[in-house]
Amino acid sequence: MNPVRWPEPYTSAATLSFDVDACAEEMLYYGNVSGAFSAGDYGPKAGIPRILELLERFDIKATFHVPGWVAQRFPQCIQGIHAGGHEIAAHGYMHENISTLSPAEEKQVHHKAHRILAEMTGQAPVGFRTPGGPLTPRTVGMLLEMGYVYDSSSNADYFPSRVSIDGKAVEMAELPWSWILDDFPFFWGGGDPEAFFPLSSPDEALSCWIAEFDSIHRRGGLCMLVNHPRCIGRPARMRVLAQYIRHVMRTPGVWLTTQREVAAWVLRSG
């Protein structure tokens, strides 16, 4: 049984989600964003402009998860995303593993990143994806206090739901994602010192994404494609992103929208 009744006339939902990590991790762990460690900066410098152009061409809106440090380093890029009508959501300050932080340190990270994004765009973020480490009741509590309405950190399902703490549902939606619908397992490899996945051809990724989307759509779920501008922003890969979007838009009954809109519907309808 489908646990979600989507707004009429839709029978499933899909989102385009981009994690704008840039070189936050490289700076956090190595103090270096040059040479072999500079690949992340391809995202905001070259990938984001191509992505925004593609989204404008299709007249669709997406969600961009942005670490606060990246927003500070590339303010014009982040302001351009916001000006295009896209959602900007939180993703830590420097892509920290929040499970390694003390409660005080974690709270500081959330508040710092939140303030930066809110001041830069004039709109406070309402969504969060953990940059590293598990989503804990402690984290959920902090986010709820700050006005967040959804998390997108779980891999446990392809249906959205309410977040629960100790068996009790709270006013936060969980919008799950999956590695099979992420570009990192396919594209983040080669000569980079942090590479841990083999490189795949763009067409291999497209085949997997479309097959997964079709199956989720038939079951009435939420298909969340998670891309990283450093990966998907390469020219040949942008071609398959465009093909994926065309396929989704040509499929009857799909609500292609932002994560914020999906979360609002989940909380409003149940």
C-alpha positions, 0 to 999 in steps of 0.5 A, spaced: 500 500 500 502 506 498 503 510 504 503 517 501 497 520 497 500 525 492 496 532 490 492 531 485 493 529 479 500 526 481 501 519 483 509 520 484 514 525 486 521 527 484 526 532 486 533 534 483 538 535 489 545 538 488 550 538 494 554 544 493 560 541 497 566 545 493 572 544 497 570 544 504 572 537 506 579 538 503 580 545 507 577 542 513 581 535 513 587 538 509 588 545 509 589 545 502 584 547 496 590 547 491 593 542 486 589 535 486 585 537 492 582 543 488 577 538 484 571 540 488 571 548 486 570 545 479 562 545 482 561 552 483 566 555 478 564 551 472 558 546 474 553 551 477 552 555 471 551 549 467 546 546 471 542 553 472 542 554 465 539 547 464 534 548 469 532 554 466 531 551 460 527 546 462 523 551 467 524 547 473 526 548 480 531 544 484 534 544 491 541 545 493 544 543 499 550 548 501 555 548 506 556 555 510 563 555 508 562 554 501 557 560 501 562 565 504 567 563 499 562 563 493 557 568 494 555 570 487 554 563 486 549 562 491 546 568 490 545 566 483 542 559 485 537 563 490 535 568 484 533 563 480 528 561 484 531 555 487 531 552 494 537 553 498 538 548 504 543 547 509 549 542 509 553 543 515 559 549 515 565 545 512 562 538 511 563 536 518 562 529 520 557 531 526 557 525 529 564 527 532 562 533 535 560 535 542 553 538 543 556 545 543 560 544 537 554 541 533 550 547 535 555 552 533 556 549 526 548 549 525 547 556 527 553 558 523 551 555 517 544 557 518 546 564 519 550 565 513 545 562 508 539 566 511 543 573 511 546 571 504 539 570 501 534 573 505 531 566 506 532 562 512 533 554 510 528 549 512 531 543 510 538 539 512 542 534 509 547 531 514 554 532 511 557 526 515 555 522 521 548 519 522 542 524 524 541 523 531 535 525 536 540 530 538 541 533 531 533 533 530 532 537 536 537 542 534 534 543 527 527 543 530 528 549 535 531 553 529 525 552 524 527 546 520 521 542 517 525 537 513 531 532 513 534 528 507 539 524 510 536 517 510 537 511 506 531 507 509 526 508 504 523 511 497 517 514 501 517 520 505 515 520 512 515 524 518 521 523 523 520 520 529 524 521 536 523 515 541 517 512 537 513 519 537 512 523 530 515 530 530 514 536 526 519 534 521 519 530 514 524 525 512 525 525 505 530 519 503 535 518 498 539 513 495 546 512 493 544 508 486 541 515 485 547 519 487 552 521 482 558 520 486 558 512 485 559 513 478 563 519 477 568 520 483 574 517 481 580 517 477 586 521 479 584 524 485 587 522 492 580 521 495 577 517 490 574 511 492 569 509 486 571 507 479 569 511 474 563 509 469 560 512 463 555 517 463 550 512 459 551 507 465 549 512 470 543 514 466 541 507 465 541 506 472 537 512 474 532 511 469 530 504 471 530 506 478 526 512 477 521 508 473 520 503 478 519 508 484 514 512 480 510 505 479 510 504 486 508 512 488 514 513 491 519 519 491 525 519 487 530 524 489 536 524 484 542 527 488 548 530 484 554 534 486 556 540 481 563 537 481 561 531 478 555 532 474 557 539 471 562 535 467 560 537 459 558 529 457 555 528 464 550 534 463 548 531 457 545 525 461 542 529 466 538 533 461 536 526 458 534 524 465 530 530 466 526 529 459 524 522 461 521 525 468 518 530 465 515 526 459 512 521 464 505 522 466 503 523 473 510 525 476 510 531 481 517 534 479 518 540 485 523 542 490 524 538 497 521 544 501 514 543 497 515 535 498 516 536 505 510 541 506 505 536 503 508 531 507 507 535 514 500 538 511 497 531 509 499 526 515 
